[in-house]
Amino acid sequence: DDGEDGESRDLVRLIGDDSSDVRCSAAAEAMARCLANPNASSQPAAVISSLQTILTYTRASSKSADALIASLFRHVNVLSNKEAATGLSLNDTRKARELHHPIDE
């Protein structure tokens, strides 16, 4: 729905009124993924330009900066947990380590 102040039109925003049930919009999650993986984008300058546009033109009441930071922390945390799990599984045995990082003999 469109609020009187137009807040609902901001795509990058925090959703929810109760602090225990606040979540980020899908646009905030998507932007966080682009920021966390700059090499995955064919045009990193476009990601930075989009970020500047979001932060410049969204209303303060939508809390877009907060949504981006929360989404970015969440995404980086997921990535680090995956990396840690991969590292643990690779270091389980000598054979696994050598398959991942072969030793030239």
Secondary structure, DSSP 8 states (H G I E B T S, - for coil): ---TT-GGG-SS-EE-SSGGG-EE-HHHHHHHHHHH-GGGSS-HHHHHHHHHHHHHHS-GGGTHHHHHHHHHHHHHHHHHHHHHHHHHHHTSSHHHHHHHS----
